[in-house]
Amino acid sequence: PEPGPSAGVPTILQNINVAANTTNRLLYAAQVTNGVLRDLVLRGGQIGWVNPQTSVGFHLQGAGVYMTGCTNMLLDGVSLLNHSVYGQQQGQIYGGGLYALESHGVITNALVQGNWLQRHYGNASLGGGLHLAGGGWRIRDTVVRDNTTAYQGTYGDTCRGVGVYINGGTHLVQNCLLSRNYGASRSAPQGEAVYVAA
């Protein structure tokens, strides 16, 4: 039989394997057109290695959602919660909750909370909650809060856009709350709410 109405109960995708040095991205979308994610909770995605000596120079993106080349996407009532990206030496880590590369769509009535980027030894964290690289997004009626970056090591590092990091493209952020996003860094964090690179 066909499923009945959800009565406002969201679907939950959750990583239950949170052991150290495991990689579990929750959702990957490539070249999708007219995709809809509605009333969905994504919680606890994890990529990277807790031990910073495991590898050097890797770039890691999107523990919750990784989206590339997508068009006319709708994320409505989606919660991106408690995703973590662990960076290695001399690498870069992007978009704990969502990394969107050359993609277009709308994010509305969403919650982006508790996502975490952990840097080690001279790498960069860009976008703890959301990282938008090119493309075009309208983000409205959305809360981005309590996302963090942490740093271990003695080398210089870069921390930008703990809540939202925007690198190119055409985007609109409207009627949103960005609150209590915090970046730890040997150098001063830049744009703990929003950082626009281009």
C-alpha positions as CSV (number, residue, x, y, z in Angstrom):
1,P,0.0,0.0,0.0
2,E,1.0,3.6,-0.5
3,P,2.3,5.4,2.6
4,G,-0.1,7.6,4.4
5,P,0.4,11.3,5.4
6,S,3.3,12.0,7.7
7,A,1.2,14.2,9.9
8,G,4.2,16.6,10.3
9,V,6.6,13.9,11.4
10,P,9.9,14.3,9.7
11,T,12.0,11.5,8.1
12,I,15.3,11.1,10.0
13,L,18.6,10.0,8.4
14,Q,21.2,9.5,11.2
15,N,24.7,8.2,11.3
16,I,24.7,5.6,14.1
17,N,28.4,4.6,13.5
18,V,30.3,7.4,15.2
19,A,33.5,5.5,15.9
20,A,36.7,7.4,15.3
21,N,38.2,7.5,11.8
22,T,35.0,6.4,10.1
23,T,33.5,8.3,7.1
24,N,29.7,8.4,6.8
25,R,28.4,11.3,4.6
26,L,24.6,11.1,4.8
27,L,23.6,12.4,1.3
28,Y,25.3,12.9,-2.0
29,A,23.5,14.5,-5.0
30,A,25.1,15.0,-8.4
31,Q,23.5,16.5,-11.5
32,V,20.0,16.3,-10.0
33,T,17.3,18.6,-11.5
34,N,14.1,19.5,-9.7
35,G,15.0,17.6,-6.5
36,V,12.9,18.1,-3.3
37,L,14.0,17.4,0.2
38,R,11.1,18.1,2.6
39,D,10.6,17.5,6.3
40,L,13.9,15.7,6.6
41,V,16.3,15.6,9.6
42,L,19.9,14.7,8.7
43,R,22.0,14.1,11.8
44,G,25.6,13.1,12.7
45,G,27.4,12.7,9.4
46,Q,31.1,12.4,9.7
47,I,34.0,12.5,7.3
48,G,37.8,12.7,7.8
49,W,40.1,11.2,10.3
50,V,40.3,12.1,14.0
51,N,44.0,11.4,13.9
52,P,45.6,14.4,12.0
53,Q,48.6,12.3,11.1
54,T,46.6,9.9,9.0
55,S,47.1,11.8,5.8
56,V,48.3,15.1,4.5
57,G,46.7,17.7,2.2
58,F,43.2,16.2,1.7
59,H,40.3,18.5,1.0
60,L,37.1,17.3,2.6
61,Q,33.6,18.7,2.1
62,G,30.0,18.1,3.2
63,A,29.5,15.6,6.1
64,G,25.8,16.1,6.0
65,V,25.1,16.8,2.3
66,Y,27.4,17.1,-0.7
67,M,25.7,18.5,-3.7
68,T,27.3,19.2,-7.1
69,G,25.9,20.4,-10.4
70,C,22.3,20.3,-9.2
71,T,19.5,22.6,-10.5
72,N,16.2,23.8,-9.1
73,M,16.6,22.1,-5.8
74,L,14.2,22.7,-2.9
75,L,15.2,22.0,0.7
76,D,12.1,22.7,2.7
77,G,11.9,22.0,6.5
78,V,15.3,20.3,6.4
79,S,17.4,20.1,9.6
80,L,21.2,19.7,9.3
81,L,22.4,18.7,12.7
82,N,25.7,17.8,14.4
83,H,27.8,16.9,11.3
84,S,31.5,16.9,11.7
85,V,34.5,17.2,9.3
86,Y,38.0,16.4,10.6
87,G,40.8,18.0,8.6
88,Q,44.3,16.8,8.1
89,Q,47.6,18.6,7.8
90,Q,47.7,21.3,5.1
91,G,44.3,20.5,3.8
92,Q,41.0,22.3,3.6
93,I,37.6,21.4,5.1
94,Y,34.3,22.9,3.8
95,G,30.7,22.8,4.7
96,G,30.0,20.7,7.7
97,G,26.2,20.7,7.2
98,L,26.0,21.3,3.5
99,Y,28.5,21.7,0.7
100,A,27.0,22.9,-2.6
101,L,29.2,23.2,-5.7
102,E,27.8,25.0,-8.7
103,S,24.2,24.2,-7.7
104,H,21.0,26.2,-7.6
105,G,18.0,26.1,-5.4
106,V,16.0,27.3,-2.4
107,I,16.6,26.5,1.3
108,T,13.6,27.5,3.4
109,N,12.3,26.8,6.9
110,A,15.5,25.0,7.7
111,L,17.7,24.6,10.8
112,V,21.5,24.3,10.5
113,Q,22.8,23.7,13.9
114,G,25.7,22.1,15.8
115,N,27.9,21.4,12.9
116,W,31.6,21.2,13.6
117,L,34.9,21.6,11.7
118,Q,38.1,20.3,13.3
119,R,41.3,21.7,11.9
120,H,44.9,20.5,12.4
121,Y,48.3,21.9,11.5
122,G,48.0,24.7,9.0
123,N,44.7,24.0,7.2
124,A,41.6,26.0,6.5
125,S,38.0,25.7,7.6
126,L,35.5,27.4,5.3
127,G,31.8,27.2,6.2
128,G,30.9,25.3,9.4
129,G,27.2,25.2,8.6
130,L,26.9,25.9,4.9
131,H,29.4,26.3,2.1
132,L,28.1,27.6,-1.2
133,A,30.6,27.5,-4.0
134,G,29.3,29.2,-7.1
135,G,25.7,28.5,-8.3
136,G,22.7,30.4,-6.9
137,W,20.7,29.9,-3.8
138,R,17.9,31.6,-2.0
139,I,18.0,31.0,1.7
140,R,15.0,32.3,3.6
141,D,13.2,31.8,7.0
142,T,16.2,29.7,8.2
143,V,18.1,29.4,11.4
144,V,21.9,28.9,11.4
145,R,23.2,28.6,14.9
146,D,25.7,27.0,17.2
147,N,28.1,25.9,14.5
148,T,31.7,25.8,15.5
149,T,35.3,25.3,14.3
150,A,38.1,24.0,16.5
151,Y,41.9,24.0,16.0
152,Q,44.8,21.9,17.2
153,G,48.4,22.5,16.3
154,T,51.0,25.3,16.3
155,Y,51.0,26.4,12.6
156,G,49.0,29.2,11.1
157,D,45.5,28.4,10.0
158,T,42.4,30.0,8.3
159,C,38.9,30.1,9.7
160,R,36.1,31.8,7.7
161,G,32.4,31.8,7.6
162,V,31.6,29.6,10.6
163,G,27.8,29.9,9.9
164,V,27.8,30.4,6.1
165,Y,30.7,30.7,3.6
166,I,29.9,32.0,0.1
167,N,32.5,31.7,-2.7
168,G,31.1,33.1,-5.9
169,G,27.7,32.7,-7.5
170,T,24.5,34.7,-6.9
171,H,22.8,34.2,-3.6
172,L,20.1,35.8,-1.5
173,V,19.8,35.4,2.3
174,Q,16.4,36.7,3.6
175,N,14.7,36.7,6.9
176,C,17.2,34.3,8.5
177,L,18.7,34.1,12.0
178,L,22.4,33.5,12.3
179,S,23.4,33.2,16.0
180,R,26.2,31.9,18.2
181,N,28.4,30.6,15.5
182,Y,31.9,30.4,16.9
183,G,35.4,29.9,15.4
184,A,38.5,29.0,17.3
185,S,41.7,29.9,15.5
186,R,45.3,30.9,16.1
187,S,44.6,33.9,13.8
188,A,41.4,35.9,14.2
189,P,38.3,34.1,12.6
190,Q,36.7,36.1,9.8
191,G,32.9,36.2,9.4
192,E,31.7,33.9,12.1
193,A,28.2,34.5,10.9
194,V,28.8,34.9,7.1
195,Y,31.9,35.2,5.0
196,V,31.6,36.2,1.3
197,A,34.8,35.4,-0.7
198,A,33.7,36.7,-4.1
